[in-house]
Amino acid sequence: MTKKQQGGSPMTKSDAARIQSQSDRTGHNQDFARRAQSTADRRAQAEHPAPQPPKKHAQR
């Protein structure tokens, strides 16, 4: 399996939540649900990175 998705739509947080909910109800595919959530989290972070605090300059 490659890191780049081959076709289809990218995994969104909504998709992952829906998969996780179904997995919780049925007790099946727990590993897939975890991977889906992780993928959606990484995609969301890549699309909207958290703001970084300003760097402090060394005083002389």
C-alpha positions, 0 to 999 in steps of 0.5 A: 500500500502506498501513502498516496491515495489511488483514486476515490475521494480523500478521507474526511473527518466526517467520513471517519466519524461515520465509519467509527460510529458504524464500527462501534455499533457492530463491533466489526472493523475496529482496526479500519476505523482507527486507521480511517480516523488517523488518516482524516486527522493527518489530512485535516492537519495538513490542510489547516496547520495549527498556527505557530507562535512567533519566533523570539529574536536573540537580544544582544 
